[in-house]
Amino acid sequence: MGRPTRRTFALAALTALTAATETGATRTEPTGRRTGAREPERGPGPVEPDRRRAPGPAGGTAGGPAGEMRGVWLATVGNRDWPSRPGLTAAAQRAELTAHLDTAVRNRLNTVIFQVRPTADALWPSPYEPWSRCLTGTQGRDPGWDPLGTAVAEAHARGLALHAWFNPYRIAFDTDPARLVASHPARRHPDWVVTYGGMLYYNPGLPEVRAFVQDAMLDAVARYPVDGVHFDDYFYPRPMPGQSFDDDAAYDAHGGAFPNRAAWRRDNVDRLVRGTADRIRRTRPGTRFGISPFGVWRNAATDPLGSDTGAGVQTYDDLHADTRRWVREHWIDYLVPQLYWNIGLPAADYAKLLPWWAEVARGTGTDLYAGEALYKAGDPAQPAAWQDPAELSRHLALAADLPQVRGHVFFAAREVAADPVGAMARVVADHYGQPARPPR
């Protein structure tokens, strides 16, 4: 099967959105119980907001508004953005990486969100996990240099903030553990692994798994002065017809206090988020922690607190990620909902979702940035709105009227560099007339 990157997940979700619009269907709470109710608290106590901020990258750009996020995701999974292919020399990989950083500077961006743990592996010399396959083509093979360390130093030298982007639970895009390097933790602990949808995942319901993935991720935070830690939208995998995520044994062992499996799974994700926030604060105070979830928490037809959408995927119900709660209770420093739809799309209208998220963030202390689908601009497979180079510029114009929206992050670096229809150039011309310092 194809690799389910963020783009393919968004496309699948869009298909579900369209189907919901055509049939008039809306999704309901799968368990039929406690719709919209808060689940029982079993995890660690709330993390107090750490309002200190890191000193910021060396050589920070002067002038322009301070604290406006102008970010870009730099994806490495499947060599999506970088490196262009596995097996390049260290010098060629370094040159491509710095070229992406230079492109960000030219477009007056100020933050690069660099994917450093795409599939339970590492883009730094980790004592916990093997070197990533995307570097050399062979998992565990030393590439001869330190991509994350280099990225931090080179980003800071250019006045860019560098956020380390981790995927917590994805292991492999196939189901054969023997294809993992022999020393891989998933081979040493097969009881940690769930096979689902043609892929391998760590089981979020096991406390030892949550502890391990935090150890693996926080190793990078301890080693390097990263400006942020970033999770993407993959927690529990999205539902697939006729398939179930087999966590029966973990649920039997740890889920007894919960009314249903969905409530237990949400608590597992909450524990990961809160525990990671606490450990970041203790490991490197001032480092920011942010998450970029799928853009719909719940539809209003499912929950009156939800958005005016007809989404076929809802993070609360389907990915077991209570993204609204993380913002309202300020467990994280920032949220970047992936608002990958055009203005006026019936099932998920950007012009309705952005104000909904702004209201969620109001008064919380959690910064809100909008995730923008630059990759759709000019794609002939996308609706007519995306053929207009001004679509994304209109998104930023809408956000300018919402003080809770403090910036935007663009997916992804390859499109920032290529800009096939000039959508990024239009954003820069219309909205980024002066440089801006990274948020702190």
Salt bridges, closest charged atoms under 4 A:
GLU29 OE1 - ARG298 NH2 3.07
GLU39 OE1 - ARG34 NH1 3.86
GLU39 OE2 - ARG266 NH2 2.94
GLU41 OE1 - ARG274 NH1 2.80
GLU41 OE2 - ARG325 NH2 1.70
ASP50 OD1 - ARG52 NE 3.15
GLU68 OE1 - ARG70 NH2 3.17
ASP81 OD1 - ARG80 NH1 2.60
ASP102 OD1 - ARG158 NE 2.56
GLU129 OE2 - ARG117 NH2 2.66
GLU154 OE1 - ARG158 NH1 2.64
ASP174 OD2 - ARG179 NH1 3.40
ASP215 OD1 - ARG279 NH2 2.83
ASP219 OD2 - ARG223 NE 2.83
ASP227 OD2 - HIS156 NE2 2.60
ASP247 OD1 - ARG261 NH1 2.64
ASP247 OD2 - ARG265 NE 2.90
ASP248 OD1 - ARG261 NH1 2.83
ASP267 OD2 - ARG271 NE 2.83
ASP270 OD2 - ARG325 NH1 3.11
ASP278 OD1 - ARG281 NH2 3.00
ASP278 OD2 - ARG282 NE 2.90
ASP303 OD2 - ARG298 NH1 2.99
ASP308 OD2 - LYS352 NZ 3.10
ASP317 OD1 - ARG298 NH2 2.71
ASP318 OD1 - ARG27 NH2 2.78
GLU329 OE2 - ARG38 NH2 2.92
GLU329 OE2 - ARG325 NE 3.18
ASP333 OD1 - ARG53 NH1 3.56
GLU359 OE1 - ARG362 NE 3.04
ASP367 OD2 - ARG288 NH2 2.57
ASP367 OD1 - ARG406 NH1 2.92
GLU372 OE1 - HIS395 ND1 2.78
GLU372 OE2 - HIS408 ND1 2.89
ASP379 OD2 - ARG7 NH2 2.52
ASP388 OD2 - ARG394 NH2 2.89
GLU391 OE1 - ARG394 NH2 3.43
GLU391 OE2 - HIS395 NE2 2.74
GLU415 OE1 - ARG80 NH1 2.78
GLU415 OE2 - ARG414 NE 3.56
ASP430 OD2 - ARG426 NE 2.75
